[in-house]
Amino acid sequence: MSGNMHGRDLEYYERRERQERERAARTDDMIAKRLHLEMAERYSNLLQNPAANPPAAQA
């Protein structure tokens, strides 16, 4: 992807960040809550720092 974020990528990361935060808010399990919030932060970081976006795995 060479560091360029396409609109579809942005939409995906925004949606996944929102979903992870929603899941964190809904769970009473503190471990699950922490993991959901960590994933949300990862998606947030990808949105803020596109250069940190790892290249897609080659099959």
PDB file of N, CA, C and O in Angstrom, chain B, residues numbered from 101:
ATOM      1  N   MET B 101       0.821  -1.184   0.000  1.00  0.00           N
ATOM      2  CA  MET B 101       0.000   0.000   0.000  1.00  0.00           C
ATOM      3  C   MET B 101       0.867   1.251   0.000  1.00  0.00           C
ATOM      4  O   MET B 101       0.351   2.340  -0.251  1.00  0.00           O
ATOM      5  N   SER B 102       2.116   1.142   0.261  1.00  0.00           N
ATOM      6  CA  SER B 102       3.098   2.220   0.166  1.00  0.00           C
ATOM      7  C   SER B 102       2.764   3.469   0.976  1.00  0.00           C
ATOM      8  O   SER B 102       3.122   4.575   0.572  1.00  0.00           O
ATOM      9  N   GLY B 103       2.093   3.314   2.098  1.00  0.00           N
ATOM     10  CA  GLY B 103       1.856   4.433   3.001  1.00  0.00           C
ATOM     11  C   GLY B 103       0.664   5.300   2.661  1.00  0.00           C
ATOM     12  O   GLY B 103       0.320   6.190   3.438  1.00  0.00           O
ATOM     13  N   ASN B 104       0.018   5.071   1.520  1.00  0.00           N
ATOM     14  CA  ASN B 104      -1.160   5.842   1.146  1.00  0.00           C
ATOM     15  C   ASN B 104      -2.405   5.171   1.684  1.00  0.00           C
ATOM     16  O   ASN B 104      -2.617   3.973   1.491  1.00  0.00           O
ATOM     17  N   MET B 105      -3.222   5.955   2.359  1.00  0.00           N
ATOM     18  CA  MET B 105      -4.471   5.423   2.898  1.00  0.00           C
ATOM     19  C   MET B 105      -5.574   5.742   1.903  1.00  0.00           C
ATOM     20  O   MET B 105      -5.792   6.904   1.558  1.00  0.00           O
ATOM     21  N   HIS B 106      -6.253   4.733   1.453  1.00  0.00           N
ATOM     22  CA  HIS B 106      -7.389   4.915   0.564  1.00  0.00           C
ATOM     23  C   HIS B 106      -8.639   5.125   1.401  1.00  0.00           C
ATOM     24  O   HIS B 106      -8.672   4.767   2.579  1.00  0.00           O
ATOM     25  N   GLY B 107      -9.669   5.707   0.795  1.00  0.00           N
ATOM     26  CA  GLY B 107     -10.919   5.963   1.510  1.00  0.00           C
ATOM     27  C   GLY B 107     -11.493   4.721   2.147  1.00  0.00           C
ATOM     28  O   GLY B 107     -11.994   4.772   3.270  1.00  0.00           O
ATOM     29  N   ARG B 108     -11.426   3.590   1.435  1.00  0.00           N
ATOM     30  CA  ARG B 108     -11.957   2.344   1.982  1.00  0.00           C
ATOM     31  C   ARG B 108     -11.174   1.910   3.211  1.00  0.00           C
ATOM     32  O   ARG B 108     -11.751   1.381   4.161  1.00  0.00           O
ATOM     33  N   ASP B 109      -9.853   2.131   3.201  1.00  0.00           N
ATOM     34  CA  ASP B 109      -9.028   1.792   4.361  1.00  0.00           C
ATOM     35  C   ASP B 109      -9.430   2.642   5.558  1.00  0.00           C
ATOM     36  O   ASP B 109      -9.603   2.135   6.666  1.00  0.00           O
ATOM     37  N   LEU B 110      -9.574   3.936   5.320  1.00  0.00           N
ATOM     38  CA  LEU B 110      -9.962   4.848   6.399  1.00  0.00           C
ATOM     39  C   LEU B 110     -11.305   4.451   6.987  1.00  0.00           C
ATOM     40  O   LEU B 110     -11.467   4.409   8.206  1.00  0.00           O
ATOM     41  N   GLU B 111     -12.260   4.163   6.127  1.00  0.00           N
ATOM     42  CA  GLU B 111     -13.585   3.764   6.596  1.00  0.00           C
ATOM     43  C   GLU B 111     -13.504   2.484   7.415  1.00  0.00           C
ATOM     44  O   GLU B 111     -14.155   2.360   8.452  1.00  0.00           O
ATOM     45  N   TYR B 112     -12.705   1.539   6.947  1.00  0.00           N
ATOM     46  CA  TYR B 112     -12.561   0.264   7.655  1.00  0.00           C
ATOM     47  C   TYR B 112     -11.965   0.492   9.048  1.00  0.00           C
ATOM     48  O   TYR B 112     -12.498  -0.006  10.040  1.00  0.00           O
ATOM     49  N   TYR B 113     -10.870   1.237   9.123  1.00  0.00           N
ATOM     50  CA  TYR B 113     -10.217   1.474  10.413  1.00  0.00           C
ATOM     51  C   TYR B 113     -11.113   2.257  11.357  1.00  0.00           C
ATOM     52  O   TYR B 113     -11.153   1.971  12.553  1.00  0.00           O
ATOM     53  N   GLU B 114     -11.830   3.240  10.834  1.00  0.00           N
ATOM     54  CA  GLU B 114     -12.763   4.003  11.668  1.00  0.00           C
ATOM     55  C   GLU B 114     -13.872   3.099  12.203  1.00  0.00           C
ATOM     56  O   GLU B 114     -14.224   3.164  13.381  1.00  0.00           O
ATOM     57  N   ARG B 115     -14.419   2.255  11.325  1.00  0.00           N
ATOM     58  CA  ARG B 115     -15.488   1.351  11.749  1.00  0.00           C
ATOM     59  C   ARG B 115     -14.984   0.358  12.788  1.00  0.00           C
ATOM     60  O   ARG B 115     -15.669   0.103  13.779  1.00  0.00           O
ATOM     61  N   ARG B 116     -13.808  -0.202  12.582  1.00  0.00           N
ATOM     62  CA  ARG B 116     -13.269  -1.190  13.517  1.00  0.00           C
ATOM     63  C   ARG B 116     -12.924  -0.541  14.856  1.00  0.00           C
ATOM     64  O   ARG B 116     -13.136  -1.151  15.904  1.00  0.00           O
ATOM     65  N   GLU B 117     -12.398   0.678  14.841  1.00  0.00           N
ATOM     66  CA  GLU B 117     -12.116   1.369  16.098  1.00  0.00           C
ATOM     67  C   GLU B 117     -13.405   1.571  16.885  1.00  0.00           C
ATOM     68  O   GLU B 117     -13.461   1.304  18.085  1.00  0.00           O
ATOM     69  N   ARG B 118     -14.436   2.043  16.199  1.00  0.00           N
ATOM     70  CA  ARG B 118     -15.736   2.273  16.842  1.00  0.00           C
ATOM     71  C   ARG B 118     -16.316   0.971  17.391  1.00  0.00           C
ATOM     72  O   ARG B 118     -16.826   0.943  18.511  1.00  0.00           O
ATOM     73  N   GLN B 119     -16.241  -0.105  16.608  1.00  0.00           N
ATOM     74  CA  GLN B 119     -16.770  -1.401  17.066  1.00  0.00           C
ATOM     75  C   GLN B 119     -16.039  -1.894  18.306  1.00  0.00           C
ATOM     76  O   GLN B 119     -16.666  -2.387  19.244  1.00  0.00           O
ATOM     77  N   GLU B 120     -14.726  -1.766  18.316  1.00  0.00           N
ATOM     78  CA  GLU B 120     -13.963  -2.236  19.475  1.00  0.00           C
ATOM     79  C   GLU B 120     -14.292  -1.426  20.718  1.00  0.00           C
ATOM     80  O   GLU B 120     -14.383  -1.985  21.811  1.00  0.00           O
ATOM     81  N   ARG B 121     -14.470  -0.125  20.572  1.00  0.00           N
ATOM     82  CA  ARG B 121     -14.840   0.708  21.729  1.00  0.00           C
ATOM     83  C   ARG B 121     -16.244   0.353  22.223  1.00  0.00           C
ATOM     84  O   ARG B 121     -16.496   0.329  23.428  1.00  0.00           O
ATOM     85  N   GLU B 122     -17.150   0.079  21.292  1.00  0.00           N
ATOM     86  CA  GLU B 122     -18.506  -0.323  21.684  1.00  0.00           C
ATOM     87  C   GLU B 122     -18.479  -1.662  22.426  1.00  0.00           C
ATOM     88  O   GLU B 122     -19.169  -1.835  23.431  1.00  0.00           O
ATOM     89  N   ARG B 123     -17.694  -2.585  21.935  1.00  0.00           N
ATOM     90  CA  ARG B 123     -17.595  -3.888  22.597  1.00  0.00           C
ATOM     91  C   ARG B 123     -16.974  -3.755  23.976  1.00  0.00           C
ATOM     92  O   ARG B 123     -17.390  -4.431  24.917  1.00  0.00           O
ATOM     93  N   ALA B 124     -15.992  -2.895  24.098  1.00  0.00           N
ATOM     94  CA  ALA B 124     -15.372  -2.663  25.404  1.00  0.00           C
ATOM     95  C   ALA B 124     -16.398  -2.099  26.384  1.00  0.00           C
ATOM     96  O   ALA B 124     -16.421  -2.473  27.557  1.00  0.00           O
ATOM     97  N   ALA B 125     -17.239  -1.203  25.893  1.00  0.00           N
ATOM     98  CA  ALA B 125     -18.246  -0.582  26.761  1.00  0.00           C
ATOM     99  C   ALA B 125     -19.310  -1.583  27.197  1.00  0.00           C
ATOM    100  O   ALA B 125     -19.891  -1.431  28.272  1.00  0.00           O
ATOM    101  N   ARG B 126     -19.573  -2.594  26.389  1.00  0.00           N
ATOM    102  CA  ARG B 126     -20.640  -3.546  26.690  1.00  0.00           C
ATOM    103  C   ARG B 126     -20.222  -4.693  27.599  1.00  0.00           C
ATOM    104  O   ARG B 126     -21.072  -5.318  28.233  1.00  0.00           O
ATOM    105  N   THR B 127     -18.932  -4.977  27.671  1.00  0.00           N
ATOM    106  CA  THR B 127     -18.512  -6.144  28.440  1.00  0.00           C
ATOM    107  C   THR B 127     -18.221  -5.796  29.895  1.00  0.00           C
ATOM    108  O   THR B 127     -17.765  -4.698  30.215  1.00  0.00           O
ATOM    109  N   ASP B 128     -18.496  -6.761  30.763  1.00  0.00           N
ATOM    110  CA  ASP B 128     -18.148  -6.612  32.177  1.00  0.00           C
ATOM    111  C   ASP B 128     -16.829  -7.308  32.502  1.00  0.00           C
ATOM    112  O   ASP B 128     -16.282  -7.143  33.592  1.00  0.00           O
ATOM    113  N   ASP B 129     -16.331  -8.082  31.552  1.00  0.00           N
ATOM    114  CA  ASP B 129     -15.075  -8.821  31.720  1.00  0.00           C
ATOM    115  C   ASP B 129     -13.912  -7.842  31.521  1.00  0.00           C
ATOM    116  O   ASP B 129     -13.727  -7.310  30.427  1.00  0.00           O
ATOM    117  N   MET B 130     -13.141  -7.612  32.566  1.00  0.00           N
ATOM    118  CA  MET B 130     -12.078  -6.615  32.511  1.00  0.00           C
ATOM    119  C   MET B 130     -10.970  -6.982  31.529  1.00  0.00           C
ATOM    120  O   MET B 130     -10.369  -6.095  30.923  1.00  0.00           O
ATOM    121  N   ILE B 131     -10.693  -8.260  31.362  1.00  0.00           N
ATOM    122  CA  ILE B 131      -9.662  -8.678  30.402  1.00  0.00           C
ATOM    123  C   ILE B 131     -10.155  -8.401  28.984  1.00  0.00           C
ATOM    124  O   ILE B 131      -9.423  -7.845  28.165  1.00  0.00           O
ATOM    125  N   ALA B 132     -11.392  -8.790  28.698  1.00  0.00           N
ATOM    126  CA  ALA B 132     -11.965  -8.533  27.373  1.00  0.00           C
ATOM    127  C   ALA B 132     -12.034  -7.035  27.113  1.00  0.00           C
ATOM    128  O   ALA B 132     -11.733  -6.588  26.006  1.00  0.00           O
ATOM    129  N   LYS B 133     -12.425  -6.253  28.114  1.00  0.00           N
ATOM    130  CA  LYS B 133     -12.508  -4.795  27.970  1.00  0.00           C
ATOM    131  C   LYS B 133     -11.143  -4.227  27.585  1.00  0.00           C
ATOM    132  O   LYS B 133     -11.031  -3.413  26.668  1.00  0.00           O
ATOM    133  N   ARG B 134     -10.114  -4.667  28.296  1.00  0.00           N
ATOM    134  CA  ARG B 134      -8.753  -4.179  28.021  1.00  0.00           C
ATOM    135  C   ARG B 134      -8.331  -4.544  26.599  1.00  0.00           C
ATOM    136  O   ARG B 134      -7.758  -3.714  25.893  1.00  0.00           O
ATOM    137  N   LEU B 135      -8.607  -5.771  26.176  1.00  0.00           N
ATOM    138  CA  LEU B 135      -8.220  -6.198  24.832  1.00  0.00           C
ATOM    139  C   LEU B 135      -8.972  -5.420  23.752  1.00  0.00           C
ATOM    140  O   LEU B 135      -8.386  -5.037  22.740  1.00  0.00           O
ATOM    141  N   HIS B 136     -10.255  -5.187  23.964  1.00  0.00           N
ATOM    142  CA  HIS B 136     -11.021  -4.397  22.997  1.00  0.00           C
ATOM    143  C   HIS B 136     -10.469  -2.978  22.906  1.00  0.00           C
ATOM    144  O   HIS B 136     -10.356  -2.424  21.813  1.00  0.00           O
ATOM    145  N   LEU B 137     -10.126  -2.391  24.047  1.00  0.00           N
ATOM    146  CA  LEU B 137      -9.580  -1.037  24.037  1.00  0.00           C
ATOM    147  C   LEU B 137      -8.200  -0.994  23.380  1.00  0.00           C
ATOM    148  O   LEU B 137      -7.873  -0.026  22.694  1.00  0.00           O
ATOM    149  N   GLU B 138      -7.392  -2.030  23.583  1.00  0.00           N
ATOM    150  CA  GLU B 138      -6.092  -2.100  22.921  1.00  0.00           C
ATOM    151  C   GLU B 138      -6.261  -2.160  21.407  1.00  0.00           C
ATOM    152  O   GLU B 138      -5.541  -1.491  20.665  1.00  0.00           O
ATOM    153  N   MET B 139      -7.218  -2.970  20.955  1.00  0.00           N
ATOM    154  CA  MET B 139      -7.466  -3.056  19.513  1.00  0.00           C
ATOM    155  C   MET B 139      -7.963  -1.721  18.972  1.00  0.00           C
ATOM    156  O   MET B 139      -7.559  -1.303  17.887  1.00  0.00           O
ATOM    157  N   ALA B 140      -8.833  -1.052  19.716  1.00  0.00           N
ATOM    158  CA  ALA B 140      -9.329   0.260  19.293  1.00  0.00           C
ATOM    159  C   ALA B 140      -8.172   1.238  19.153  1.00  0.00           C
ATOM    160  O   ALA B 140      -8.131   2.021  18.205  1.00  0.00           O
ATOM    161  N   GLU B 141      -7.242   1.198  20.082  1.00  0.00           N
ATOM    162  CA  GLU B 141      -6.078   2.084  20.016  1.00  0.00           C
ATOM    163  C   GLU B 141      -5.208   1.767  18.807  1.00  0.00           C
ATOM    164  O   GLU B 141      -4.670   2.677  18.175  1.00  0.00           O
ATOM    165  N   ARG B 142      -5.067   0.503  18.483  1.00  0.00           N
ATOM    166  CA  ARG B 142      -4.290   0.133  17.299  1.00  0.00           C
ATOM    167  C   ARG B 142      -4.921   0.701  16.037  1.00  0.00           C
ATOM    168  O   ARG B 142      -4.224   1.236  15.176  1.00  0.00           O
ATOM    169  N   TYR B 143      -6.245   0.584  15.929  1.00  0.00           N
ATOM    170  CA  TYR B 143      -6.921   1.152  14.766  1.00  0.00           C
ATOM    171  C   TYR B 143      -6.786   2.672  14.753  1.00  0.00           C
ATOM    172  O   TYR B 143      -6.580   3.267  13.696  1.00  0.00           O
ATOM    173  N   SER B 144      -6.897   3.293  15.903  1.00  0.00           N
ATOM    174  CA  SER B 144      -6.739   4.735  16.000  1.00  0.00           C
ATOM    175  C   SER B 144      -5.334   5.157  15.558  1.00  0.00           C
ATOM    176  O   SER B 144      -5.174   6.143  14.839  1.00  0.00           O
ATOM    177  N   ASN B 145      -4.331   4.413  15.987  1.00  0.00           N
ATOM    178  CA  ASN B 145      -2.956   4.713  15.592  1.00  0.00           C
ATOM    179  C   ASN B 145      -2.767   4.574  14.091  1.00  0.00           C
ATOM    180  O   ASN B 145      -2.049   5.370  13.486  1.00  0.00           O
ATOM    181  N   LEU B 146      -3.396   3.581  13.482  1.00  0.00           N
ATOM    182  CA  LEU B 146      -3.298   3.420  12.030  1.00  0.00           C
ATOM    183  C   LEU B 146      -3.909   4.611  11.312  1.00  0.00           C
ATOM    184  O   LEU B 146      -3.408   5.033  10.270  1.00  0.00           O
ATOM    185  N   LEU B 147      -4.986   5.155  11.859  1.00  0.00           N
ATOM    186  CA  LEU B 147      -5.623   6.323  11.259  1.00  0.00           C
ATOM    187  C   LEU B 147      -4.749   7.567  11.401  1.00  0.00           C
ATOM    188  O   LEU B 147      -4.697   8.400  10.496  1.00  0.00           O
ATOM    189  N   GLN B 148      -4.069   7.689  12.527  1.00  0.00           N
ATOM    190  CA  GLN B 148      -3.269   8.882  12.807  1.00  0.00           C
ATOM    191  C   GLN B 148      -1.887   8.820  12.185  1.00  0.00           C
ATOM    192  O   GLN B 148      -1.285   9.854  11.893  1.00  0.00           O
ATOM    193  N   ASN B 149      -1.376   7.596  11.979  1.00  0.00           N
ATOM    194  CA  ASN B 149      -0.021   7.430  11.466  1.00  0.00           C
ATOM    195  C   ASN B 149      -0.023   6.387  10.354  1.00  0.00           C
ATOM    196  O   ASN B 149       0.320   5.231  10.600  1.00  0.00           O
ATOM    197  N   PRO B 150      -0.399   6.770   9.144  1.00  0.00           N
ATOM    198  CA  PRO B 150      -0.494   5.805   8.049  1.00  0.00           C
ATOM    199  C   PRO B 150       0.818   5.077   7.761  1.00  0.00           C
ATOM    200  O   PRO B 150       0.796   3.955   7.254  1.00  0.00           O
ATOM    201  N   ALA B 151       1.943   5.685   8.070  1.00  0.00           N
ATOM    202  CA  ALA B 151       3.234   5.052   7.825  1.00  0.00           C
ATOM    203  C   ALA B 151       3.407   3.813   8.695  1.00  0.00           C
ATOM    204  O   ALA B 151       4.216   2.943   8.372  1.00  0.00           O
ATOM    205  N   ALA B 152       2.659   3.720   9.798  1.00  0.00           N
ATOM    206  CA  ALA B 152       2.752   2.573  10.689  1.00  0.00           C
ATOM    207  C   ALA B 152       1.931   1.406  10.179  1.00  0.00           C
ATOM    208  O   ALA B 152       1.969   0.320  10.758  1.00  0.00           O
ATOM    209  N   ASN B 153       1.182   1.619   9.091  1.00  0.00           N
ATOM    210  CA  ASN B 153       0.325   0.577   8.534  1.00  0.00           C
ATOM    211  C   ASN B 153       1.197  -0.504   7.920  1.00  0.00           C
ATOM    212  O   ASN B 153       1.896  -0.249   6.939  1.00  0.00           O
ATOM    213  N   PRO B 154       1.169  -1.717   8.487  1.00  0.00           N
ATOM    214  CA  PRO B 154       1.998  -2.790   7.939  1.00  0.00           C
ATOM    215  C   PRO B 154       1.485  -3.206   6.566  1.00  0.00           C
ATOM    216  O   PRO B 154       0.280  -3.165   6.318  1.00  0.00           O
ATOM    217  N   PRO B 155       2.382  -3.603   5.680  1.00  0.00           N
ATOM    218  CA  PRO B 155       1.921  -4.051   4.359  1.00  0.00           C
ATOM    219  C   PRO B 155       1.085  -5.321   4.492  1.00  0.00           C
ATOM    220  O   PRO B 155       1.277  -6.110   5.418  1.00  0.00           O
ATOM    221  N   ALA B 156       0.170  -5.506   3.570  1.00  0.00           N
ATOM    222  CA  ALA B 156      -0.669  -6.695   3.583  1.00  0.00           C
ATOM    223  C   ALA B 156       0.183  -7.934   3.374  1.00  0.00           C
ATOM    224  O   ALA B 156       1.145  -7.919   2.607  1.00  0.00           O
ATOM    225  N   ALA B 157      -0.177  -8.993   4.056  1.00  0.00           N
ATOM    226  CA  ALA B 157       0.568 -10.251   3.915  1.00  0.00           C
ATOM    227  C   ALA B 157       0.380 -10.797   2.513  1.00  0.00           C
ATOM    228  O   ALA B 157      -0.719 -10.756   1.960  1.00  0.00           O
ATOM    229  N   GLN B 158       1.438 -11.298   1.958  1.00  0.00           N
ATOM    230  CA  GLN B 158       1.394 -11.899   0.633  1.00  0.00           C
ATOM    231  C   GLN B 158       1.063 -13.375   0.768  1.00  0.00           C
ATOM    232  O   GLN B 158       1.708 -14.081   1.543  1.00  0.00           O
ATOM    233  N   ALA B 159       0.078 -13.849   0.037  1.00  0.00           N
ATOM    234  CA  ALA B 159      -0.303 -15.261   0.105  1.00  0.00           C
ATOM    235  C   ALA B 159       0.437 -16.076  -0.912  1.00  0.00           C
ATOM    236  O   ALA B 159       0.238 -17.288  -0.996  1.00  0.00           O
TER     237      ALA B 159
END
